[in-house]
Amino acid sequence: MIYPVMQQKRTSEYEYRYAKRGKKRAGRKPGVVVLFIIIIVLIGALYILFSGSPWKDGSANTQAVTGGQDSPAASGGQGSSAATGDGGAADANVDPGAADGGVSSLWYYDATRADRYDAFAAQNPDLSMDDVVWMVDVDLDVPPYTEQHAVPDPTSLSLLVNKHFNLPENYTPSDLVSIGNSMLRSDAADAMNQMISDAAAEGHKLWVQSGFRSYSVQTNLYNQYSARDGADVADTYSARPGNSEHQTGWAADLNTITDAFGQTPEGIWAAENCWKYGFILRYTEENTDVTLYRPEPWHMRYIGTDAAAEMHSLGFLSYEEYWVKYVEYSPSPVG
């Protein structure tokens, strides 16, 4: 079963266009060489037309960023730092005139996943090729929790933790510091304190309701919610142990943990300004079908000021998409 996914607005649609060539010029009899060329062209056109999957091409586009892995979905690899490159919207990098429809021009295309791209595209015909590729790259074609990939470097600022990528049970950050009644990693705490201070200067009171949570604490919370509401419902608002961003020390819940927070002056200010301090609003109404969690206007994830500014300027709706395109893979491969 393919899990439903977000259908994003894109600037252009793509069609596979094939044309038979070799039309003879009137009044001329082609020689042997000309006939040979025409035959080769016709064979090539027929091959393109009937060879099957347009995804089975472009294997050179599998180079990962330094610190990442060639096949994150297969191996669970993750980049250790944000990628460099000017990037931009991925659709602008597609060459729709190419024989494969332009898919091989996507730098995060992995030929080893061609069959998965095919299946996912068939299940979601309205998605662009760009969406199909990055969603499969981050395992959105697989039901949550069925295939878990261990995060290779739990200390990484740019790590991805979700229902497919998890942390080891014994991981606790070594640089946790107190912030209010909670704890965050040192860099995240410094950025959060600055954000709280700047918010206060504009008349908004912010505080950290919940920061770091250990594996055991998350186990207890999830078990309580699951016993009360059932696992299917609990999975929509609570992470299973090992799959919580709170265990990274990079995540913080602000103020009151209610949907209403997003409509308060504090919640609105935090959503509009958090990127300036290196935070992103991780779970939103727009990315629910990607994160597989209901919206949490109180949940902030620290990814650093450079990455947060890049996400903001490029208009990414989810960290999953950004992670595939600018962390695990690079539009300008390093080395």
C-alpha angles and dihedrals in degrees: 000000000000114000113234114258140197117273106213128202112253132191095233143016125225132222130185107239123189126179130189113231137192103084108172120237112242116256097017130104110210118230126227093276093049092048090050091052092049091051092050092050092049092049090050093049092048091048091053091046097049106024093098123222118053086199094068097089141070100058089162089072094075099090111130129209118268106278094027134093132251092237114025095173092051098040104023091239121162134187117251096215139024114275124246125232140098093256115167128177109339094225089067088061095056120101103211091187093064118108091247093049092258098291094125090059090069106100092214094053112122116197091205088068095052094116091049091049089051094050094045093048090051090052092047107034094167094061120101119240088252092058093045092053101047093041092054090044088060094043098252088141089066124073112254120272093009094103114029121193119198115233104241095209113030090181094061117119091214098046120135118227118179141116091309103038120055144183128236116264094241097049117124121159113247096216103056115148131184121262113176107314093334140061135238134174111277099256093045091048092051092050092046092050089052091049091049090050094049091046090052090052087059094047100263123123115213129173138169111256096179133005130157117019124185124229091255094050091050089049091056093046095048093046091052093050093044092051091049102041105014126256096274093057095038089055090063094063109015130057121229115243111284092022098074122109088212090072089062092063088230097097131080135182112215131217114317117008096225135111088245091068090076090062096048121097088248093051093047092048092049093049092049098044109028094095090064088066097043098265131121130199096245105193116040139160089255097055102038093113090054101042092036090219128108115251116288110189089182098056115098126182121200114222100155131268097273095052094041091051090048092050090048096048094045093046100235113177097201138029088227091067093043091048093055095046103037108019110033094028130027131216086213105038114223117238 
